[in-house]
Amino acid sequence: MNSVGPNWMSDYQVPTAGQSYPLPNLSVTGRHGVGIYWQDGGLPATGLPDWEAKGYKTSVVKDTAGTILLVEEPNIQNVVGNIWPCICNGPKGSGDLYQLDPAPSAKNYGNDQYGIHSKRFNYLFHDNHVEALKIEQTVGRGILTDPRGMWTVAVGD
């Protein structure tokens, strides 16, 4: 999912604050999509996940046809039953939460797959359409390491 943003503990892997789920403000500069990943010890006394964890209302996305919901993020840790990486922080950056990671030891193999797929990834948008796009087409007025455009819920950036 297109993550709220690239900052650990405030945009992704966010503490639930005792299952009160304080959603990050999407109007703050640098925030992206609605993909939130909560982190805590589970429900009290059981340690099980909270299947009713809070998320964003659909109304926060003003341009459903121009806002990314899900991205293609090839990673050796993407296996059935594994939550990691359940969010994507952007098209290019350091670490396995990006589509492309330039590090030679990257767990993310987007660098290879991107080239094989005519330099395109598949993107699912909030209106349910899918497009195969070059990463440069998705960032709007941003840059690959600090995307705007289709990566944010803001209109016209």
N, C-alpha and C positions, 0 to 999 in steps of 0.2 A: 504494500500500500504506500501511496505517496505520504510520507511522514509529515508531522506538524513542523518539523525543522531539524537542524543538524546538531542540536545541543543535548547531550546526555543529561538525564535527570530533570530537564525542564521541557524538552520537546519530544524525546523518546525515552523509553524505560523510566517513565514518570512515576514517582511514589503516589499511591492512592490516597494518602492522608487519612488512613483508617477507613477505607472504602467510601470516602466522600467524593472522590474523583474530581479534583479541581482541574477542569479543562483549560489548557493554555489559551490565551487570547490570540486569535488568528489575525488580528489587525496590527500586531506588533511587527515591525520591520524584520525580515528574515524568516518569518513563518511561512509555511507552505500549504500542505493539504490537511486532510482530516484523519490521517492514519496515526492513531494513538496506541502506544504500547505501554500498558500499566505494569508496574512492578511492586509486588509485596509478597508476603508469606502466604497468601491465600485467605479464604474465609476463616474467621475465628473458630477455633476448636476443631476444624476439619482439615485445614491446609489445602482445600480444593479451590480451583479457580472460581471466580464470581462470574457466572454466565450472564448476569444482568449489569455488568460494568458499564459505566456511562460513556457515551460517545457524542459526537456532534450531531445536531439536527441537520437535516438535508437543506434547510433554508440558508445555511451559512455559505453554500455554494451558489453564487449568483449567475455564473456562466457555466451551466452543466456541460455544454458541448465543447467548452474550451478549457476545462479543468480536469487534470489527470486524477483518476482514482487508483488504478493499479498499473504497475510498470513491470516490464520484463527485467528480472534481476538474476541472471545466472550465477549460481554460487554452489560450491561443493557441499555446503551445509543445507541446501534446499532439498530436504527429504521428507517423506511422509512422517508426520508426527513431531517434526522439529519446528519450533516457532521461529527459529533464527535463520535467516533474516526476514522478519515479517514486515519490515518497513524499508523504504528507500529514501535516503536523504538527498538524492539528486543524481544528475547524470554522471558527474565525474568528481572524484575525491579520494582521499586516503582512507582505506578500510573497506570492509565487506558490506557496508550499507549504502554503497553507490553502484550504479550500473557499470561504470568503468573505474578500475583502480590501477594506476600506473606501476605499483610496486611489483617487482619480479616475484615476490613470494605471496602474492595476493590469493586469497581463497575464492575471490570473485573471478570468474573466467569470462566476464563480459567483453574484455578486450578481444578475445578470440571470436566469440560468437557474433559480436557486432560486425567484424570484418566478413565473416561467412555469410551474414544476412544482408549483404549489399549496404553495409553501414546504416542499418535501421534496427530499431527495437519496436516491439508491439506495445501500444498503450491503450488501456481501457479508460474511457471517460465517464463522467458522472451521468451522462444521458444514455449510457450503455453502448455507444459505438466504439469500435476499435480502429486504430490507425497504425500503420507501420511508418515511423518517422525517423529522420536523422535527429540526433540529439540536439543539434544546433537549431532545429525548427521548434523545439519545445521551450526554450529559455526566455523568450520575449526580450525585454530590455535588460535582462540579466546576463550572466556569463555561465559557462558550463559548471564552474565550481561554486557559483552563487546564483542559482536559477530563479527566474521570475516567470512571467508568461503562463504557460499551461501548468506549471508546478504550484501556483498559488491560487487561493480562493479570491484574491483581489482581481478586480476587473481592469483590463487595459494596461497591465504592467509588463 
